[in-house]
Amino acid sequence: MQEKKDGYRNSLSYNQDLHPGALMINIGGVENTLKEEERTAKMLATAIRRVLNRHPN
C-alpha cells in the first residue's frame, strides 16, 4: 500500500493491507439485533473451523 503525501495510508484500506492474508468480516448492521449477529458469528466460526481443520497449514 502506498502512502499519501501527508503520510497517511489510503482511507479505504481498513487495515487489511497490513498482512497479505488479512480478511475483514462485518457482521450485521443497524437493522440487526444482537441475537442475530451472535447467531451469525457462531455460524461463521463453525465454517472457519471446518476450513482450518481441512487445511491446517
C-alpha positions as CSV (number, residue, x, y, z in Angstrom):
1,M,0.0,0.0,0.0
2,Q,1.4,3.3,-0.9
3,E,1.3,6.2,1.5
4,K,-0.2,9.5,0.5
5,K,1.9,12.7,0.5
6,D,0.6,13.5,4.0
7,G,1.9,10.2,5.3
8,Y,-1.4,8.5,5.9
9,R,-2.5,5.3,4.2
10,N,-5.4,5.2,1.9
11,S,-8.6,5.6,4.0
12,L,-10.3,2.8,2.0
13,S,-7.9,0.1,3.2
14,Y,-9.4,-0.6,6.7
15,N,-6.1,-2.1,7.7
16,Q,-6.5,-5.3,5.6
17,D,-3.3,-4.1,3.8
18,L,-1.2,-4.9,6.9
19,H,-1.0,-8.6,6.1
20,P,-1.4,-10.4,2.8
21,G,-3.8,-13.0,4.4
22,A,-5.9,-10.4,6.3
23,L,-9.7,-10.6,6.0
24,M,-12.2,-8.2,7.3
25,I,-15.7,-9.5,8.0
26,N,-18.6,-7.3,9.0
27,I,-21.4,-9.0,10.8
28,G,-24.8,-7.3,10.9
29,G,-25.8,-3.7,10.8
30,V,-28.1,-1.2,12.4
31,E,-31.1,-3.2,11.4
32,N,-29.9,-6.4,13.1
33,T,-30.4,-7.4,16.7
34,L,-27.5,-8.6,18.8
35,K,-29.0,-12.1,18.9
36,E,-29.0,-12.2,15.1
37,E,-25.4,-11.0,15.0
38,E,-24.3,-13.6,17.6
39,R,-26.0,-16.4,15.7
40,T,-24.2,-15.3,12.5
41,A,-20.9,-15.1,14.3
42,K,-21.3,-18.7,15.6
43,M,-22.1,-20.0,12.1
44,L,-19.1,-18.1,10.7
45,A,-16.9,-19.6,13.4
46,T,-18.1,-23.1,12.6
47,A,-17.4,-22.5,8.9
48,I,-13.9,-21.1,9.6
49,R,-13.1,-24.0,12.0
50,R,-14.1,-26.6,9.3
51,V,-11.9,-24.9,6.7
52,L,-8.9,-24.7,9.0
53,N,-9.3,-28.4,10.1
54,R,-9.1,-29.4,6.4
55,H,-6.1,-27.1,5.7
56,P,-4.1,-26.9,8.9
57,N,-1.2,-25.0,7.4
